[in-house]
Structures are given as C-alpha cells and as structure tokens.
Amino acid sequence: MEHKWWHGKIAYQIYPKSFCDSNGDGFGDLQGIISKLDYLHDLGVELLWISPVYPSPFVDQGYDISDYCNIDPVFGDLATFDRLLSEAKKRNIEIIMDLVLNHCSSEHPWFKKACADLNSEEAGYFYFVKGKDGKKPNNLRSYFGGSVWDKIPGHEQEDIYYSHYFAKAQPDLNWNNPKLREEIFKLVNFWIDRGVRGFRIDAILSIVKDLSFPDLPADSANDGMSHAANMNAKLLDRIGPYLNELKERTFNRADCFTVGEVLTVTKESVKEFAGDHGYFSTLFDLSPREVIESHPHYVEFPTMMPDDYARCVFNTQELYQNTDAFVAPIMENHDEPRGVSYYLPDYLRNATGAKCLGTFLMMLRGIPFIYQGQEIGMTNTEFTSPDDFDDLYAKEEIRYCLECGMSIEESLKIVGRHTRDNARTPVLWDDSANAGFTTGKPWLKVHQDYQHLNVKSQLNDPDSVLNHYKKLIALRKDEALSETFTYGKFERLTLQSGVLAYYRVDDHHKVLIIANTNTTPYSYDLSQDKYFKDSEHTQLKLSANEASLNLEQNNLVLGVGGAAIIQLS
C-alpha cells in the first residue's frame, strides 16, 4: 500500500447547523466552529469534515444546494470560511467539504432556467423524460419515499417528468452531459483553489442512470415499487469513467483526501473505488446500514445487536484488507441514529456503552471518523410529538406508520428510534440553557439529558467518555504503535456471543482489542491466545469500565461493558 499524507489521521464530522451557534439565532455557524477549534485540536482531530454550508432552501438540510460556490448567510460568508481554513491550519487541521453532485436544489439557477425553457442548454443538465403509456417513466421509489418522478414545474399538463432520487426539491443532475460535468469540475476546483484539502462525496452511486428507464421487480407489496438503490447496484460497472474524470480534473490537482458515501461495494469493485489508485482515497463502512435499510420503511427495519454489528464491521475489514484498500470505520453520522442507542442493548445505552463501543471502533483498520457528540456519548433524543421532528424522511415515515393502522404513540416510538434527527439535535456543550449551543431558540429539540450529558461535565472527569476518546486517539497515534494501527493487519477473534474481539498485527506488534457487551463478566484465558504464547511484553495499554489483567494467572476479566486493548508483543 502506498503511504498517503492522510494515513494515520483522525477525522471528525461537523453538522454545522447543530454544532455551535455564535450569534444567538438558533442555528450553528462557521464562527461557532472557529470558536471550538481548540477543543477539536485537544481531542486529536486532524481532518474536519463539514456537512454542507452552501446556500440552500434547506428542504433536506443543505443537501439541496442552490449555489455551489458560496456560503449560506445562516452560516456566515466566504470571508468567514477563509478564516476557518486559516485558523484550522494553525492547529494542523485540514478542512474537508461535503460535495453533493448527484442533485442540486430546485431553486438552483440551472433548474429554474431548465424549467422555463425545455429547449435550453440547462434543460440538458437534468433528466427530463416522457411518461410511458400514461404512467411515470419507471417504478423506482425515492430514498425519501414515493416515486422518483414528478411533473416538471410549469409543465404539469404535459406528459414530461424530471428525476429525483431524493426529495422533489432535489432534481438529479445529468452526468451524461459533458457541459454539466465541466460545470461540476469548476465548482470543485473553486474550493480546492481556496485551500480546501479534501471532500466527502455524497450519494455518488446515484449519478449513473439507465437511460432506458426500465421498471425493476417490486421490493414491497404495498406500493409495487423498487428502491432507487436497487438501480444503483445494477449500474455499478458504468460509473468508472465519470469518477476517473472527476478525479483527474479536480482531486488530483492538490492531492486531495476524498471519502465516498458508497453502498453495495463488492470484492470486485472495492479496489476500483478505494485502492491505491481508486476513484477515492477511502469509503465509509456503511455495511450495518445496508442491512438495516434493505427494507423500505422504518417499521420493517431489523434490530441490530452487538454481534450483528461486529459481523458487518469485520466482514468489511476483511474485504478491504484483502484488496489493499483503505476503509473509514464509523459508528454514526448525520444520516443515522446514535450508535450507542442503536447497536447496544438497553443496559449499555449510556456512558459505559459509549466507552465500550468507542474502544471497539477506534482501533479498527482504516481512518476512523468521529461524529460530533459521539466523543461524549450522546444517545438518541426523546421525541414526544410529530412536531419535534424536522427531517422530511421522518415525517414521511410517521405518515406511513399511521396509514398502516398504528397509533400515534406507536408511530413516534418507531420513528424516534430510527430518525436522522437523532444525530442532528444540538451538541451539548454545558448545563446552561439550550446546552450552551445557543443563547436563542435552537432550531431543533435539545437532548433531554443535557444538564448531565455535556462536554463541560466531562472535561475534568478522568473516567468520562470524552477523556476515554482522548486516550484512544493518543494510543492510536502512539509512536511505538502508530504503524501497527495504521497499516497492520486486521484479524477477527471469535469468542462467545456478545464478546467482540479482534487483533491488529504487523511484524513488530500484536495487539488485542476486546469488548464485553453481555450482562455478566467475561473471563479470557490468555494462555490460550495464539499470540500470548510467544509474548514477553504483554501489557494492558488501555481499558474501559471494569477490566483487569492478571498476568500471574494469565487471565483477563471484563465486567459488563468492559473493554481492553492489550499489547501482546
């Protein structure tokens, strides 16, 4: 594997609307991010992915972009962004921007011009397609529910539709059009020239469409439709030319770090996407979400417990390792509920579970991403009314639950568990009003436990989740072990159910990472460990919760939620 400048870095995602509000308007902003750069530096962050801050109507919280080369006034302006770049670099933090290239906003000038004149150049930037036999062009279901097809605004009496794999206000961009691609290269280079060092690329598999627009077999008897992601999977082999051109015309100019939001990668495709010469530097491990979201509605989502989660993660680790590709392990992001509340049983949906799951995550092979609030163990927020939700996906799912005959209480419980709003509630900075996020009225509900669960309460507590994450990051970057954690092999270790264990191994060191998610303590006999037998330097490098190592008896004991990192050689 070629060594890259970003190898060994620690990445952190900010959802700017909910991170820190500097002016009391209830929305997080760029100046708020600048005010917390010292906090991020002290945590150990070196790459900072910022979700979209471009001008937007915020139908999908900024992922509907109306101007790719500016900053929305709610966040600040270009001068403030430049100051963020400068201040971050002083702290050895590189800024990673979010690229949304499958679709734009229906308020973007391109779409407005296209709708005004169906023969205009801009009309070719979108998929304007005639219906079939009086029906929509095909039976694809959008990511947010309902058909991917709607009549073109201003042309409702005509049998012509536009494609939107996401919300109606997010028309898909036509990558088959070379003029559109040139516009995309310009907007990416605009930010590179400003000093941005990398990009997270959103929903990139959706850029390729089958221009015959066929129907697919229905994946739900309720609506006879098929999820748009099913079409993405069928077209995976056609995306290469577009992504290579994007890479050559933009990312390669400045040796950018890039991370793709890519589902359904295969043994054959992962090297193309994230190998040494892949389209991107790395890809997120979204395998747990693939399993969960293989069903079209929240009410059908399966429950994923620790063994299920670990199985997905371990399979991904082996897939990428066997193809010499780099992966980006994550526990949660802006599109997912809080991992502690989602992958752990009830008794571990707390600080104990947060430290346990964090230990498991942070030593995996690849470049780990931390999502804002994860480092203090934020859990899901309690939503007690349909009005508590902002996300359009959640609102659609409440409607669906009610249509299925569920009560409002049952609907709230289901949607509250799965909604993306769980990750979007404000970061909890202290125990003051609105958790120190804003002096005004926060745009989204504040977590119910903010008076106890916050950054301020954890800063000086050596046993806090925050300080445990700092120790994990410091260990990962420890001079003696950093090569092992960056480039060493991953090897899974199968023990009893509920005990998650693996090794990181290279020619110099063997390290065991082990976590107990059961209701009873777990005892591990080190004398049976394949690497311990030849070890003369076994030591407990870091532990979480109740964990003890007795070398005289060759025994490791993990309490409920106990986790340990043991150097075996």
ABEGO torsion letter per residue (X at the ends): XBBBAABGBBBBBBBAAAABBAAGAGBBBAAAAAAAAAAAAAAGBABBBBBBABBBAGAAGGABBABAABBBAAAEBAAAAAAAAAAAAAAGBBBBBBBBAABBBAABAAAAAAAABAABAAAAABBBBBBBGGBBABABBBAAEEBABBBBBGAAABBBBBBBABBAABBBBBAABAAAAAAAAAAAAAAAAAGBABBBBBGAAAABBBAAGBBBBBABAAAGBBBAAAAAAAAAAAAAAAAAAAAAAAAAAAGBBBBBBBBGBBAAAAAAAABAABABABBBBAAAAAAAAABABAAABBBBBAAAAAAAAAAAAAAAAAAGBBBBBBABBAABBBAAAAABBAAABBAAAAAAAAAAAAABBEBBBBBBGAAAGBBBBBBABAAABABAAAAAAAAAAAAAGBBAAAAAAAAAAABAAAAABBBBABABBGGGABABBBABBBBAAAAABBAAAAAABAABAAAAAAAAAAAAABAAAAAAAAABBBBBBBBBBGBBBBBBBBAABBBBBBBBABABBBBBBAAABAAAAABAABBBABBBEBBBBBAAAGBBBBBBGBBBBBBAX
